[in-house]
Amino acid sequence: MVGAGPAGLAMARALKVHGIAFEVFERHSAIGGIWDQSNPGSPIYNSTHFISSKTQSNFLDFEMPDHYPDYPSHRQILAYLRAFARAYDLQSSIRFNTLVKHVAPRGRGWSVTLSSGETREYAWLVAASGANWHPRMPHFAGAFTGESRHASTYRSPEEFKSKRVLVIGAGNSGCDIACDIAQTAGAAFISLRRGYHFIPKHVFGQPFDVFAAQGRHLPIWLSQFLLGRLLRALNGDLTRFGLKRPDHKVLESHPILNTQILHHLSHGNLIAKPHVGALDGDTVVFEDGTREPIDLLIHATGYTWKLPYLEEGLVAWEGGRPDLYMKLFSREHPRLFVLGLFETNAAGYKVFDNMADLVARAILAQRSRAEAHRLSEFMRTDKHDIGGGIHYVKSERHAGYVDYLAYLKQVARLRKYMDWPSIVPGHYDHVSQPLDQHATVVDRAPQSSGAVRLETWRRNGTGPPLA
């Protein structure tokens, strides 16, 4: 397996619980992936927080500590991931400081060339090396004589003091960085290609995803109608801040959860501008013809997804995204799986849990010719909608976007067809261990989730030194 970030850790735990021998190769020196800010190329800035809340974001059977805030910081997420690895003794199966340089088919399996010069052979391969490592820079007419950087290089708002700064892009990172700029820069601007629906992080005193998870799951058209009405009641007409009116319904683009950006726009600390039309020396010309002198451009323009170690042609790509069954199974090579190259409208870690379990069960099924044929026939003939019937905006980011509830329904369909049981609370209990010598596995409350908790970690987030 390639990668020891969140997706790789979920996969490692699933393989362990199913008794499948595995090795993980991680090019960095420790667990964490992008969440380790010290890793070269990590896009994590100092003010980064999780975009989903702690109670909706945890891996199954491993809750985040009680003292974590609703939206944990990047340091807390890194501590959580490392504690997760210790709790399931995953480090012993990970080779750090080892880059996978090249993967090619060999017989029914894979030949893997490492940065150490070794070539090793494996029966199955899981690519879990992450999505946000290859910054994408836009191209505009003209030339800019000021400083121009991708958002992945940004760390602290101190970098912006006394400068006129423009953020290009209004994803969640772009909006976060714009809020940092609004507090420190000489002048702060954000350029948006289209209008968006801005979702507050708390609704009626609860994290938004907690609020959304309550009650019955409504038809998508009704959810869009009700949520749209709620946002209009909470935020009013956003065009008064210089923002465009959204050209799509709520939920038809990746949700932007940000409470602060409307605050800064309403106080004039941040100025909204339309899409960039051209660059003219030290000036940015916008599509509406207005011009602003700018010292620094921050391009919050996303990432190009790559699997650079895979021999060319092993995975088909469409619209900048790998063409995978359920965003997971290779259509060309049944013993190749890709975990983590997808986007969804909910917390990813619980999706990782389900995906990892499906991969483990597929590996076990492929040890039997009959089961392998049964699985391949299902994937070959199955027609599924994991977009949830939502008409997403036409952009590379939303090509093949995954609706969380629709994806879980498809997971259930595959499990039913293959007679695979669901993963439920307590599934991973027997491969967990205490996080320090004094901790005991307790708190299996029959009226709670039923998940075993490592008490020392749950109560105060402490344990032995992190790996």
N, C-alpha and C positions, 0 to 999 in steps of 0.2 A: 504494500500500500504506500502511496505517495502522500505525505503531509500529516502533520500532527497539530493542526488547528482544530476548531470545533467539529467540523465534519469528520475529520480523521479520527478524533477521539471517540465520537459516537460509533463509528465503524469498528474501531478496535474493541470497544466494549461489547458490541454485538457479536463479533467473531469469538470473543472469549467466552461469552455465555453459551454459545453454541458448540464450544469445544473445537473450533477450527484453528489450527496452527497458523500464525501469521507473523510477518515482520513489517515494521513501518520505517520509512526513510524520511527524515526531516532535515532540510538543508540548514536550518538555524540551530542554535545551541541549546534551545529549551522549548518547552511546550508553550503554545499560545497563538502562533500564526500572526495575523495582522494585529491582534490585541496586545502583543508585546511591542511597545512603541520603540524599543531599541533595535528591533529587526530592520535591516536596510530595506527601504521601500515600504515600510508600514505607513498607512495613511492616517494613523491615529494622531489627532491633535490634543492638546492638553485639556480642552473642555469637552472632549468626546464622552457622551453617555449612551447607554443602550437606548434604542428607539422603542423597544417594547418593554413592558414592565416586568418586574422580577417574578411575579407569581405566574405569569403566562409564558415566561421565557426559559424556564429551567429544563434540563434533561429529566426524563422520567426517573423517579426514585432518587433524585438528588436535588433537593430544593436549595435555593439561595438562602444565605443566613438571614435570620429575622431582622438584624439591624441594618441590612442593606436598604437604601432608599427605594422609592417606587421605581426610579430609573437609575440603575447602578452606573457608576463611572467606569471608564475603561480599565482603571487599576483594579477595581473590584471584579470586573469580568475576567481579567487575567488571573487574579487569585482564585476565582471560582473554577476556571478551567484547569488550573494546576492542582487544585484540591480534588477535582473530579478524577484526574489521572492518578493521583495517589490513592484515592478511595478504591479504585478498581485495579491498582497495581499495573498500570499500562506502560509505565516508563521502561520496564525491563524488556519490552518488545520493540522499543523505539531506538533506532540508530540516529543520533544527532550529528550535526555538522556533515551530513552526507547528502549530496545533491544527486538526484536521479537525472542523468544526462541524456539517456536514450532508451527507448523501449521499442522492441520489435517482436513480431510473432515468431515463435519457435515451436513447431509441431502444433499441439493443441494448446500450448501455453505461451509463455512470454520470456524473452531474454532481456534482462535489465542491466544496463551499464551504469555504474556509479562513478562519482567524482574521485573515488579512491583508486579507480582503475579496474576494479573487480567487475566481472560479469556474472550475474546470478540468474538462475532460472526458476520460474514460478508457474503454477498451474492456473492461477487467477490473478487479475490485477484490478485494484481499486484506485482510481485517480481522485484524490481529495485535496488538491493543492491550492484551492481557493480561487476567487474571482477577481479580487481587487489588488492586483500586483502590477498591472501594466497600464499606466495612465494614458488616457486618450486626450490629445490636444486638438482643438478645432483649428480650422484655417479660415482666415478672413481676408478680404481684399485689402490691399495696402500694406503698410509696414508700421510697426510700433517701436518707438525709440526708448520707452521706459522699461521697467522690469516686468517680465511675464513668466508666471510659474503655474504649475499644476497644483491643485489643492492638496495633493498627497505630500507636498513638501512643507505644508503649513504646520506650525506647532503652537505658537503663542501669540496673543494679540499685541504683545510688546513690539512685534515686528512691524506694526502698522502706524506707530506713533508719528503724528504730524504729516502723514502721507495721504494723498487722495487715492483711494483704493476702490476698484471695481471687481465684484465677484460676478463671474459669468456662469450661470446655471443655478437652478432652484430646486435641486434635490435636497434631501435632508442634510447632507454635509454642507452644501452650498448655503442653505439657510442658517445653519449653525454658525458657519464662519462669518457670514454677513452680520450676524448679531454680535460676534466678537469685534468685528471691525467697527460697528456702530458705536462701541463704547470707547474706542481708543484712537481711531484714525482722525486725520484732519477733516476729511470728508469721506462718506461711505455711500456706495452705490451697489445695487444688485440688478443685473440684467436677466430678464425672463423671456423666454421664447414665446410662451403662451400663458394664459391665466390658469391658476390652480385652486384647488380646494384646500384650505389650511385647517387642519384638525388640531384642536387644543389637546395638550397632554393629559388634562384632567377634565372630566365631565361629571357634574353633580358630585364632586368630591372624590371621584374614583379615577384611577388611570383609565384612559380611553379604551384600551383593549380589555380591561376587566369589565367595564360598562358594556362593551359590545358583545362579550362572551355570555352575558346573562340573558336569561329568558329564552324564548323559542327562536330558532333560526328561521327567518322570514324569506320568502321568495326574493330573488335579487332585485327585481324591479321595485318591490315595496321597501326593501332596505335602502336602496338608492334614494327613493322619494323621501322617506322619513329622515335619513341622515342629511340629505340636502336641506330639508326644512330646518332641522336642528342647527346646522352650521350657519344658515342665513340668519336664524334668530340670535345665535351667539356672536357672529362676526359682522353682521350687517352687509352692506354693499361695499365690497373690497375695491371697487373702482375709485372710491374716494381717496385711496392711498396711492393712486397712480398705477394700480395693477390692472391687467386686462381681465375682462370677464372670462371665466373658464369656457373653453370650447368643447367641453366633454362633461359627462355626468360624474358625480362623486363615485369613487371606486374604480373609475375607468383609467386611472393612472396610479402609479405607486403613491401610497398615502404620504403626505408631508405632515408629520407631527411636530409642530413647533408653536409654542405659545408666545415666545418673545418677539418673533419677527413682526407681528402686527403691532406690538407695543412700540418697537423702534420706528416703524413706519409712521405710526400715529403721532410720535413725538418729533419727527423730522430728523432723528439721528441717522436714519437710513433712507435713501431715495431710490424708488423703483424706476427702472428704465426698461424700455423695450429691447428686443434682440439687437445685437451689434450688427451694423451694416458694413462698416469699414473701419480701418485704422489709418490715422493720418499723423505720423510723427508721435508727438506726446499727447495726441487727442484721439478720443474714441467717438466715432460718428454712429449714431443709432438709426434704426430703420425709420423712425419718425422725423429724421432730419436734425434732431438736436445733437449738440456736441458737448463733450465734457473733457477738460484737461485731466489726465490720469497719470499718476506716478507708478502704480502697480496694478497689474492684472492678475487675478487669481482665477484659474480655470477649474471650476467645479463641474467638469464635463464627463465624469465617469471613467470607466476602464474598459479596455479591450480584453475579452476573455480568451485565454490561451491555455493549451496543454502542450507546452513547447518540447517536452521530452518524448511525446508520442510520435512514432514514425508517421510521416505525412500520408494521409489517406486512411488512417485507421478509424477516424471518426469523421462522419459527414457533418458539415456546418451549413447552416441556413440563417441568413440575416444576422451573422455575427454570433450565433448561438449553436451549440452542438445539437444535432438532430438525434435525440435519445428517446426511447420509449419511457414514458413517465419521468422524463428528465433524469434518467438513472441507468437504464439498460442500453448497451450498445446494440444497434440493430444489425451490425455487420459481424461482430465478434461476441458470442454469448458469454465468453469468459472475461469480458471487460466491462467494468462499471465505473461511472463517473458520479461522484457524490459532492454536491455543493454548487454546481453551476446551474443555478436557477434563481428566480426571484419570486417572492410570494407576498401576499398582503397581511401576513401574520408573523409571529415569532418563528424563527427557523429551526431552533434546536429540537423541538418536538417533531418537526418534519424529518430532521436528520435521524431521530430515533427510529421512526417508521421505515425510512429508506434503508437504513443500515440493517435493520432486521430482515427486510425483503432481500437484500443482497446476500446475507448469511444463509437464508433459507434457499435462495436460488443456487448457491454454491453446493449446498447439501443435495438439492434436487438433481443437479447436474452430475452427481456421482452415479445416478441411475439413468440408463439410457431411456427408459420409458418415461420417467419423470421429466427428464431434460426435454424430450420431444413434446410432452404435454405443455410445458411452460413455453417453449418456443412457438408452438401453434397458437397458444392464447395471445402472445404478443404479436404474432404475425397477422391475426385476424381481428383483433380487438379494435373497436372504434370507441374512443373515450374523449371526454371533454373535461380537461383539468383546468380550463379557464373559467369554469363556472357559468358559462353563458354571458359573460361580461364582454362588452365591445370596447376593448382597450384602445387607447390612442395608438396611432400608427407610428411607432418609433422602434429603433433597435432594442431599446431597453425592455419594451413590452412584448417583443416577439416571443411567443410561447410562454407568456407570464402565467403563473400558477395561482389559482384561487385556493386558499387553504382548505376550506370545507369541501370543495369539489375534489381536491387531491385526496383527502382522507376517505371520501366515498370510493374513489378509484382503488385506493389501497385495500379497502374492505372487499371490493369486487374480486381483486386478484387473490386475496387470502381465501375467500370463499371457494373460488374455482380450484385452487391448489390444496384446499384443506389445511391451510396454515392458520394457526390460532393467532389472535390479536395479542399485542403486548399490553399488559395491564399493570397497575401498580403492584410492586413486589417482584416483578419479572427479573430484576437484576440483583435481588438481595443476596443470593448465595455466592456471588463473586465480588461482593464488597467487603471492605475491611475498615476498622476504625482508623481515624486520622491521627491519633496519637496513642501512646501506650496506656493512657488512663481512660480513653473514650470507650464507651460500650454501645452496641447497637440496641437502641431502645425506641420508645414512642411509636409503637405500632397501634395507634388508636383505631379501634374498629369503626368509629363513626367519622374518621377523617379520610384522607385520600388512601390510606392503607400503605403508603410508601414507607419503607424503613428509612429512618433518618439517622445520620451520624450526629449524635447529640452535640458534641463539642463544636462541630462545624456549624450546625444549624443555629445554635444559640449565639455564638460570637465570632464565627468565621476564623477561629484560630486553629492551629495545628503545627506540625513540624515545619522546618524551613522549606520553602517552596522549591521545587525542582527547577 
